[in-house]
Amino acid sequence: MKKILSLVICLLLASPAFAGGELKEVCHDKLDKKGEVVKDKKGNTVQICKKIKVHKKLEGSNPVPSK
């Protein structure tokens, strides 16, 4: 009984941590070896997009004392 109880407690405490923040998609043009912009068949530029997390910057209420 103690083993089952300890197992349940461990599973509850070992839940994955979730850091808040919103996802933002950042895109930039794809470049070839010469450094020129790559275009597809229609003539549009090819872009590489990534999703990154952006966190809020927290402001402190007390100023940092200077030395």
matplotlib code that plots the C-alpha trace (Angstrom):
import matplotlib.pyplot as plt

x = [0.0, 2.8, 4.5, 1.3, 0.8, 4.4, 4.1, 1.0, 2.6, 5.7, 3.6, 1.7, 4.9, 6.8, 4.3, 6.1, 6.7, 5.1, 6.7, 4.2, 4.8, 3.2, 4.3, 5.5, 6.3, 9.5, 10.2, 13.2, 14.1, 16.0, 19.4, 21.6, 25.3, 26.0, 23.8, 21.0, 17.3, 15.8, 12.6, 10.0, 8.5, 5.9, 8.6, 7.7, 10.5, 11.0, 10.8, 12.0, 9.7, 10.2, 8.0, 9.6, 8.4, 8.3, 8.2, 7.1, 9.9, 9.1, 9.7, 10.8, 8.9, 12.0, 15.0, 18.4, 20.6, 23.8, 27.2]
y = [0.0, 2.4, 1.7, 2.5, 5.7, 6.8, 6.0, 8.1, 11.0, 10.8, 10.9, 14.0, 15.8, 14.9, 16.6, 18.5, 22.1, 24.6, 28.0, 30.7, 32.8, 33.3, 31.7, 34.1, 33.1, 34.7, 34.4, 35.4, 35.0, 31.9, 32.6, 30.5, 30.0, 33.3, 35.2, 35.9, 35.4, 32.1, 32.4, 29.7, 28.9, 31.7, 34.3, 34.6, 34.7, 31.5, 32.1, 30.1, 30.4, 29.3, 29.5, 30.9, 31.6, 35.2, 35.8, 39.0, 41.1, 41.6, 45.0, 45.2, 47.5, 48.4, 50.2, 48.5, 50.3, 51.8, 51.2]
z = [0.0, 0.8, -2.5, -4.4, -2.5, -3.0, -6.7, -7.1, -5.2, -7.4, -10.5, -9.4, -8.4, -11.6, -14.0, -16.8, -16.1, -18.5, -19.0, -20.1, -23.2, -26.5, -29.8, -32.5, -36.1, -37.4, -41.2, -43.3, -47.0, -48.0, -49.5, -51.8, -51.6, -53.4, -51.0, -53.5, -52.6, -53.8, -55.8, -56.6, -60.0, -59.7, -58.9, -55.2, -52.6, -50.6, -46.9, -43.9, -40.9, -37.3, -34.3, -31.2, -27.7, -26.5, -22.8, -21.1, -19.6, -15.9, -14.4, -10.8, -8.4, -6.4, -8.1, -8.0, -5.5, -7.0, -5.3]

ax = plt.figure().add_subplot(projection="3d")
ax.plot(x, y, z, "-o")
ax.set_aspect("equal")
plt.show()
